[in-house]
């Protein structure tokens, strides 16, 4: 069977989404109340950027055995699957290309990264199929 690229969108945590939306909306309403054109523009651009991040955060397991972690133009990491040594569940709140606190910490030869694939079990299984020495 021929390998193909598989794209896994990030899981989106409803609490995180509501919090971010609330902060952005309060800021926008405040700028409208103050009649600050500059503030409104900045609030609108910030909102657009946050939406962009929510749309462009995903993970790809490639046909040639790489894990690509993508989040807007901020993160574009290509990790050889053979370099992955361990996957563990995490709720770490550190900034990462993950839109949920239901995360996986991927440890690999050169470091680690926190991600939150929506289909976590399928994602882990596909990685383990490509590198059976990954510990979980």
C-alpha positions in Angstrom: 0.0 0.0 0.0 1.3 3.4 -1.0 1.8 6.0 1.8 0.0 9.3 1.4 0.0 12.6 3.3 -2.5 12.8 6.1 -3.6 16.2 7.4 -4.8 16.4 11.1 -6.5 19.7 12.1 -5.9 21.0 15.6 -8.5 20.3 18.2 -10.1 23.5 19.2 -10.8 23.9 22.9 -14.2 25.7 23.4 -13.1 27.3 26.6 -10.0 28.8 24.9 -12.1 29.9 22.0 -14.7 31.6 24.2 -11.9 33.3 26.3 -10.1 34.6 23.2 -13.3 35.8 21.6 -14.4 37.6 24.8 -11.1 39.4 25.2 -11.2 40.5 21.5 -14.9 41.6 21.7 -14.4 43.6 24.9 -11.5 45.3 23.3 -13.3 46.1 20.1 -16.4 47.4 22.0 -14.2 49.5 24.2 -12.5 51.0 21.1 -15.9 51.7 19.5 -17.1 53.4 22.7 -13.9 55.6 22.7 -14.4 56.3 19.0 -10.8 55.4 18.4 -10.4 54.7 14.8 -6.8 53.5 15.3 -8.0 51.2 18.2 -10.8 49.8 16.1 -8.4 49.1 13.2 -5.9 47.4 15.6 -8.7 45.4 17.3 -10.0 44.3 13.9 -6.6 43.3 12.6 -5.9 41.4 15.8 -9.2 39.5 15.5 -8.4 38.7 11.8 -4.9 37.4 12.8 -6.4 35.2 15.6 -9.0 33.8 13.1 -6.1 33.1 10.7 -4.2 31.2 13.4 -7.3 29.1 14.1 -7.7 28.2 10.4 -4.0 27.5 9.7 -3.0 25.3 12.7 -2.7 21.7 11.6 -0.3 18.7 11.4 0.6 16.6 8.4 2.2 13.2 8.4 3.8 13.0 5.0 4.2 10.1 2.7 8.0 10.4 3.1 7.8 10.0 6.9 7.9 13.6 8.2 5.7 15.3 10.7 5.0 18.8 9.7 3.6 21.1 12.4 2.1 24.3 10.9 0.5 27.3 12.5 0.2 30.4 10.3 3.6 31.8 9.4 4.7 31.5 13.1 5.5 27.8 13.1 6.5 25.5 10.2 8.5 22.6 11.7 9.4 19.5 9.8 10.3 16.6 12.0 11.6 13.2 10.7 9.3 10.6 12.2 12.3 8.4 12.8 13.6 11.1 15.2 10.5 10.9 17.4 11.3 9.0 20.6 8.2 9.6 22.8 4.7 10.9 22.8 2.9 11.8 26.0 -0.3 13.4 26.9 0.0 16.9 28.3 -2.1 19.8 29.6 0.8 22.2 29.6 -0.3 25.8 29.0 3.0 26.9 27.3 2.5 28.7 24.1 2.5 26.2 21.3 0.9 25.4 17.9 -2.1 23.8 19.7 -5.6 25.3 19.9 -6.6 23.1 22.8 -5.1 22.2 26.2 -5.8 18.5 25.4 -2.3 18.2 24.0 0.4 15.8 23.0 4.1 16.4 23.8 6.1 15.1 20.9 9.7 14.5 21.9 12.3 14.1 19.2 16.0 14.1 18.6 16.3 17.9 18.6 13.7 18.9 21.2 10.0 18.7 21.8 6.8 20.4 20.7 3.2 20.5 22.1 0.4 19.9 19.6 -3.3 19.1 19.8 -4.5 16.9 16.9 -8.3 16.5 16.8 -8.1 12.8 16.0 -5.5 12.1 18.7 -5.7 8.2 18.7 -5.6 8.0 14.9 -2.7 10.4 14.8 -0.7 8.5 17.4 -1.4 5.2 15.7 -0.2 6.5 12.3 3.1 7.7 13.9 3.6 4.4 15.6 3.0 2.6 12.4 5.8 4.6 10.8 8.2 4.3 13.8 7.5 1.4 16.1 10.1 2.5 18.6 8.1 5.5 19.7 7.2 5.2 23.4 3.8 6.3 24.7 
